[in-house]
Amino acid sequence: MTRNRLLKTSFTAGELSPRMFGRGDMAAYTNGAARLRNVFIHPTGGISRRPGLRHIDTARGPGRLVGFEFNTEQVYLLVFTDLHLDVYRDGAAVADVVTPWSESDLDQLSWTQSADTLLLVHPDHVPQRLTRTSHTDWTLADWAFVTESDAVRIPFHKFYDPDVTVGASATTGTVTLTASTDVFDDGHIGHRFRLQEKQVEVTAVASPTSATAVVKETLLGAGQTKDWEEAAFSPVRGWPVTVAFHQDRLVIGGSRDLPNRLWLSKSSDFFNFDLAEGLDDEAIEFPIVSDQVNAIRAVFSGRHLQVFTSGAEWMVTGEPLTPENVQLHRQTRVGALVDRALAPRDVDGATVFVARNGRELREFLFTDVEQAYQATDLAMLSQHVMTGAIDLEYDPARRMCHVVLADGNLATVTLFRAERVSGWALATTDGTFRAIAGVGEDIYVLVERAGSVFIECFDDTLNTDAAATATATPPQTDWSGLDHLEGRSVAVVADGSVRALVSVSSGTASLAQPAGAVEIGLPYTVEVEPLPSATRNAQGAAQAVAMRLIAVTFRLADTAALRVDTGSGFREVPFKRFGPTGVLDSPVAPFTGDMEIRALGWRRGGAEPLWRVVQDAPLDCTILSVTTEMKVND
């Protein structure tokens, strides 16, 4: 009979797919787990109960969150809902703005920021410019392109066969435009056409082949010409899909009717797209043409200008980018998400993006050896976790990338490439996660609970969700201000001790005993299960062998609660003692050190875990390592 001691020093491989349960030969198996719920994986290897969520406010409805950072002292949370924007600073609403985007539009909304201005685009709406002039003063307006001598420096394009002609009745003043085929639409009114490089503005449309226009630049001649174009962006042709800043140029990626085209503004002149003579500082325009669909979904400024399309990933090179030296190179053939706009995120020099199927999180990374990008699937070993992404954010302070899933859960992968850390865990809540954004060092979420949508923020000092905290002198039993938890059964931590669950009525929670400081919120449960044991007997490696668990030793840090099952039912590790009313006799000092749990009983292999942690008490819990001691039948 062999006596084994298995030391698990790390959880950095995260929760692995059940399809990995037979792969005890892989390094990831040693550092992985079968189940990690409501824990965050530290880059150093341990796991902790995830922070609770502090209640901020009730949102107007479903929407999207955007972080706006002017400097380290002036950071804001932007909450976009149906036809509305609410601005929050330090957890308080400071401004609201009417917007043109309905709730159904928000999925395709893209943005980029420069200083105190946020540029927002949607393929079906005029691009907008959100400007902050003070904490409470925010203005939303249409983009204003550069105008020079009555010529607006916008992109133009001919959407018709090269032989189609358009002609003007005169070279100046108000003219009649006549087309050789159906060209004009009421949506062209107020927008520009260009005939032989000279601009006119349509003022009325009589028919698909006839329109009235005002000449803005004296035309070179009257009569029909094949040399004509119309504004690339208009109600007829749609608007930009995505934007970014790169090498001091504004980059527009695709539009509704030109989905595979890139426009780069004039250098240092963001709203000037005049191609002019193609000098080094002038605008750049080109399509992405290949053997597959390349509708642009995102543009990202990294080591190079990176372009994410529906069918492939590209890099645009040129140091610096100029009309003469710009080059386009396809790198990988993964494809980015199509049904909603999700901006890629920078993670230590790599670009993380959601693949087209929504079930892969790819790391787009340039390799010096191959001088090309690779797109590694970060969720390959945890495919069951990535069930369909709807939002994405990276928390650089904790090295965690959060993915809001369509099923309402929150998948979190801890990334630390220098130590090859890539581990997934799943967070659940009493409700569904709907959106996420980082603001400074804070991570905010939109959570739908019981038909209402709430703004909440991860808070390391909390262990409940939708949580509110308060203090009172002298201590009291009734705590109000809980309207967002009306009718719910809530957990209570009072003066550092766990109280029995209570119900909220009329916005008030009434405790059995008075308290001077409380945290009141919705409970959530931590679950940790190891992978099936891959032990060794006298004949070598073995899985389906008889074994007896002797003891499990948890190395803990700052832990106040731990509930463990070693095969004979759950046991509360004795950090604390409960009184007869379910109230802790006294607050518990967090424990740091080794805690051994003895076990009895033989078992024969299988996929059942040797131990489980299911911890619902709203108290801190951090597991650094686990040592499993067992006997194996030879």
Sequence and secondary structure as in RCSB ss.txt:
>XXXX:A:sequence
MTRNRLLKTSFTAGELSPRMFGRGDMAAYTNGAARLRNVFIHPTGGISRRPGLRHIDTARGPGRLVGFEFNTEQV
YLLVFTDLHLDVYRDGAAVADVVTPWSESDLDQLSWTQSADTLLLVHPDHVPQRLTRTSHTDWTLADWAFVTESD
AVRIPFHKFYDPDVTVGASATTGTVTLTASTDVFDDGHIGHRFRLQEKQVEVTAVASPTSATAVVKETLLGAGQT
KDWEEAAFSPVRGWPVTVAFHQDRLVIGGSRDLPNRLWLSKSSDFFNFDLAEGLDDEAIEFPIVSDQVNAIRAVF
SGRHLQVFTSGAEWMVTGEPLTPENVQLHRQTRVGALVDRALAPRDVDGATVFVARNGRELREFLFTDVEQAYQA
TDLAMLSQHVMTGAIDLEYDPARRMCHVVLADGNLATVTLFRAERVSGWALATTDGTFRAIAGVGEDIYVLVERA
GSVFIECFDDTLNTDAAATATATPPQTDWSGLDHLEGRSVAVVADGSVRALVSVSSGTASLAQPAGAVEIGLPYT
VEVEPLPSATRNAQGAAQAVAMRLIAVTFRLADTAALRVDTGSGFREVPFKRFGPTGVLDSPVAPFTGDMEIRAL
GWRRGGAEPLWRVVQDAPLDCTILSVTTEMKVND
>XXXX:A:secstr
 EEEEEEE   TTEE  GGGTT TTSHHHHHEESEEESEEE TTS EEE  EEEEEEE SSS EEEEEEEETTEE
EEEEEETTEEEEEETTEEEEEEE S  GGGGGG EEEEETTEEEEEETTEEEEEEEEEETTEEEEEE    EETT
EE   EE  S TT  EEES SSSEEEEEESSS   GGGTT EEEETTEEEEEEEEEETTEEEEEESS  S SEEE
S EEEESSBTTTB EEEEEEETTEEEEEEESS TTEEEE BTTBTT    TT  TTS EEEE  SSS   EEEEE
ESSSEEEEESS EEEEE SS  TTT EEEEEE   B  SS    EEETTEEEEEBTTSS EEEEEEETTTTEEEE
EETTGGGTTT S EEEEEEETTTTEEEEEETTS EEEEEEEGGGTEEEEEEE  SSEEEEEEEETTEEEEEEEET
TEEEEEEEETT  SEEEEEEEEEEEEEEE   GGGTT EEEEEETTEEEEEEEEETTEEEEEEEEEEEEEEE   
EEEE     EEETTEEESSSEEEEEEEEEEEEEES  EEESSS EEE SS  B TTS BSS    EEEEEEEE  
 EEE SS  S EEEE SSS  EEEEEEEEEEE  
